[in-house]
Amino acid sequence: MQDKDHLRKRRNKTFIDLIKIIFSTSVLISKKNYFEPAINKIKFPHIVSNKILPFQKTKVLLLVAYSLPVILLLWFVTTFSVNVPFWDEWGLVGFFDKVYSGTANFGDFFAQQNEHRIFFPRIIFAIFAFSSKWNIKLEIYFSILLALVNFVVLYKVAASTYNKNNKLLFHLFNFTTGILNFSLIQYENWLWGFQIAWFLINTCLILAIFILTVLKKINPNVRLLLASICCFIASFSSAHGLLSWLALLPSIYILEGRNKQKKIRILLWMGLFVFCVAIYSIDYQKPSQHPSIFFILQQPLTASEYLFSIIGFSLGKNLFNPVLTGLIIFLTFSFFNIFCFTNPQSVFFDKAAPWLSLGWFSILFASITTFGRAGFGIEQASSSRYVTVSILLIVSCLQLCRLWILYKWQYGDKNIYMFSGLCLGFLICIFAFSSMNSIVEGQNIFIQRKAGKNCLEIINFIDKGTSNSPKNCLNFIHPDQLQIREQSKTIQRLEFRNFPVNLDFITRNEKVHGSIDVPPTTEQPLNLHRSDTLKLLGWAILPEQQEQPPIILLSYGNNQSFFATGLVNLKRPDVSTALNSSLYNTSGWEVNVSLSSIPTDETVIKAWVYDRKRQEFIQLNGEPKIKVLE
């Protein structure tokens, strides 16, 4: 394992290489003209001849092209995910305890989580937790599995309108859809197991679209029933799942039948939607910390900016004005909606209905989020977790553009193909650049959660008096440290984690593990007032180990508990050169500590690293003396 700086260079180089492969593959795809729509359905003659070789090469090329975004995502998750409960996941501990003791009832599964009813995700969480001692990574990989299902089903929906004369167009647009679906811009959801609900709802929606619009051999009423089951699961996975009922109206409208049958189905569908909303509303309490729902009336311009920002940020940050980008995407989608509903009998509407449903869902999500959260400010609209839904609108617009090209230029036009390829290539480059930014965010998340995981493991040695300190390392995984302390006991009782209470403190060691450089160790103490802040600088390593310490721990006097912590992530090339190892390039640390918890009079400050492998604390060199004055 390399040091953090070297790792970052390797990760960036690997990512750049993958992007080059993706881009070159897209160019190669654009030059082919003999594709088949479904890779797994390509059949070859039994007699091998030179004529079939291009088809074999095409099959391999397509498999590589469609697999690259998935491989990139798996690399990202494997590299940056950390097996530690984070934020809302701590709210599941009490639920797991009830499940373990056999006292969990329907109300515990149905209970409100912020504004959400996560009934079905709770079932999934419980299954994974008790089968793996709550390995968060299982939840993360399950989200990737759902995303994979989503892409396969979207591909099938696109293939249902496939035209043999437009093989090139089909694969260009679906290759881009795959890049969007597995985009790293959703990094927050990819690295957080609790976000299963976002992918589950997308899966339910896309499956419902597939059932309604593709499986035409099944009786329409049966398809309606199956789609309603999907929407029911989505409704009780998170609040925005309720919107799936409304989003599917275009797909329901095109079901076979007379106008009277269509009206009855839509009325029945809306009745089921109202029924779900009524159930959802039972004992519903608006979260107290959320802004007023009347904010959009008080600040309509700010609310509009928030709405288009949610849509625009799906293309990433720091590239274009998100409000303008969101407005362009919204107007593009609106054009297709206006055309379809002014030409309800057109062939285009029949083929466009599934993509209209997909886009409607994204628009409805952005609208309801604006209604409930615009008061938090425009910055909140840039949250990467929203991209998992908002990116469906871009997928919808892409597929609608593909159908529009087929509708207007049925026999193909090389200029149209060239223009489409350039536009898609530009879009791929945008996502490649945004993914680079997402990798940086992923590295930051990894560093912080790894530090939080290390801190959680030694929670019994973290001074309880620092629970309200914003610099306590437990803040990396949850802001309420008192809650973590209480729930860590439950987690240990459930045997999900082990928090040792008897660890050795090694004050002398043959090998140097680091030192406190500032302030220096002297005979005379450094006089400080209680209101002052003490700045400490130094370096820390674990010799002959691949995994280096993510945090250092500070104690005073002879206490065997820690009143402050700090991240080990600063560059120290001098240490790396002196010890002849690139592992120590980022072994530096800096901590500014409050003296409020240190008693008056003279004492010494000690720094430690935690060796997880040997289960012991090892003291760093240096013991600066300080004297706290009132």
NORMOHU-V199094 format. One record per backbone hydrogen bond with DSSP energy under -1.0 kcal/mol. NH is the residue of the N-H (numbers start at 1). CO is the residue of the C=O. Records with the same first field share a line. If there is no record, write none. Layout:
NH = CO + CO
This chain:
7 = 3
8 = 4
9 = 5
10 = 6
11 = 7
12 = 8
13 = 9
14 = 10
15 = 11
16 = 12
17 = 13
18 = 14
19 = 15
20 = 16
21 = 17
22 = 18
23 = 19
24 = 20
25 = 21
26 = 22
27 = 23
28 = 24
29 = 25
30 = 26
32 = 29
41 = 38
42 = 39
56 = 52
57 = 53
58 = 54
59 = 55
60 = 56
61 = 57
62 = 58
63 = 59
64 = 60
65 = 61
66 = 62
67 = 63
68 = 64
71 = 67
72 = 68
73 = 69
74 = 70
75 = 71
76 = 72
77 = 73
78 = 74
79 = 75
80 = 76
81 = 77
84 = 82
87 = 477
89 = 86
90 = 87
91 = 88
92 = 89
93 = 90
96 = 92
97 = 93
98 = 94
99 = 95
100 = 96
101 = 97
103 = 98
104 = 98
109 = 105
110 = 106
111 = 107
113 = 116
116 = 113
120 = 236
122 = 118
123 = 119
124 = 120
125 = 121
126 = 122
127 = 123
128 = 124
129 = 125
130 = 126
131 = 127
132 = 128
134 = 129
138 = 135
140 = 136
141 = 137
142 = 138
143 = 139
144 = 140
145 = 141
146 = 142
147 = 143
148 = 144
149 = 145
150 = 146
151 = 147
152 = 148
153 = 149
154 = 150
155 = 151
156 = 152
157 = 153
158 = 154
159 = 155
160 = 156
161 = 158
162 = 159
166 = 163
170 = 166
171 = 167
172 = 168
173 = 169
174 = 170
175 = 171
176 = 172
177 = 173
178 = 174
179 = 175
180 = 176
181 = 177
182 = 178
183 = 180
186 = 183
187 = 184
189 = 186
190 = 186
191 = 187
195 = 192
196 = 193
198 = 195
200 = 196
201 = 197
202 = 198
203 = 199
204 = 200
205 = 201
206 = 202
207 = 203
208 = 204
209 = 205
210 = 206
211 = 207
212 = 208
213 = 209
214 = 210
215 = 210
216 = 214
218 = 215
223 = 219
224 = 220
225 = 221
226 = 222
227 = 223
228 = 224
229 = 225
230 = 226
231 = 227
232 = 228
233 = 229
234 = 230
235 = 231
236 = 232
237 = 234
238 = 234
241 = 238
242 = 239
243 = 240
244 = 241
245 = 242
247 = 243
248 = 244
249 = 246
252 = 248
253 = 249
254 = 250
255 = 252
262 = 258
263 = 259
264 = 260
265 = 261
266 = 262
267 = 263
268 = 264
269 = 265
270 = 266
271 = 267
272 = 268
273 = 269
274 = 270
275 = 271
276 = 272
277 = 273
278 = 274
279 = 275
280 = 276
281 = 277
282 = 279
284 = 281
290 = 287
295 = 292
298 = 294
299 = 295
303 = 299
304 = 300
305 = 301
306 = 302
307 = 303
308 = 304
309 = 305
310 = 306
311 = 307
312 = 308
313 = 309
314 = 311
315 = 312
316 = 313
325 = 321
326 = 322
327 = 323
328 = 324
329 = 325
330 = 326
331 = 327
332 = 328
333 = 329
334 = 330
335 = 331
336 = 332
337 = 333
338 = 334
339 = 335
340 = 336
341 = 337
342 = 338
346 = 343
350 = 346
351 = 347
352 = 348
353 = 349
356 = 352
357 = 353
358 = 354
359 = 355
360 = 356
361 = 357
362 = 358
363 = 359
364 = 360
365 = 361
366 = 362
367 = 363
368 = 364
369 = 365
370 = 366
371 = 367
372 = 368
373 = 369
374 = 370
376 = 373
377 = 374
381 = 378
382 = 379
383 = 380
386 = 383
389 = 386
390 = 386
391 = 387
392 = 389
393 = 390
395 = 391
396 = 392
397 = 393
398 = 394
399 = 395
400 = 396
401 = 397
402 = 398
403 = 399
404 = 400
405 = 401
406 = 402
407 = 403
408 = 404
409 = 405
412 = 409
417 = 413
418 = 414
419 = 415
420 = 416
421 = 417
422 = 418
423 = 419
424 = 420
425 = 421
426 = 422
427 = 423
428 = 424
429 = 425
430 = 426
431 = 427
432 = 428
433 = 429
434 = 430
435 = 431
436 = 432
437 = 433
438 = 434
439 = 435
440 = 436
441 = 437
442 = 438
443 = 439
444 = 440
445 = 441
446 = 442
447 = 443
448 = 444
449 = 445
450 = 446
451 = 447
452 = 448
453 = 449
454 = 450
455 = 451
456 = 452
457 = 453
459 = 456
461 = 458
462 = 459
463 = 562
466 = 463
467 = 464
469 = 466
472 = 469
475 = 472
476 = 473
477 = 474
478 = 474
481 = 479
484 = 480
485 = 481
486 = 482
487 = 483
488 = 484
491 = 487
492 = 488
493 = 489
494 = 490
495 = 492
496 = 491
506 = 617
515 = 539
516 = 621
517 = 537
518 = 537
526 = 625
528 = 627
530 = 629
532 = 529
534 = 593
536 = 591
537 = 518
538 = 589
539 = 515
540 = 587
541 = 513
545 = 542
552 = 566
553 = 608
554 = 564
555 = 606
557 = 604
559 = 556
562 = 461
563 = 554
564 = 554
566 = 552
568 = 550
569 = 588
570 = 588
572 = 585
576 = 572
577 = 573
578 = 574
579 = 575
581 = 576
584 = 581
585 = 582
587 = 584
588 = 570
589 = 538
591 = 536
593 = 534
598 = 595
601 = 628
603 = 626
605 = 624
606 = 555
608 = 553
609 = 618
611 = 616
615 = 611
616 = 611
617 = 504
618 = 609
619 = 506
620 = 607
621 = 514
626 = 603
627 = 526
628 = 601
629 = 528
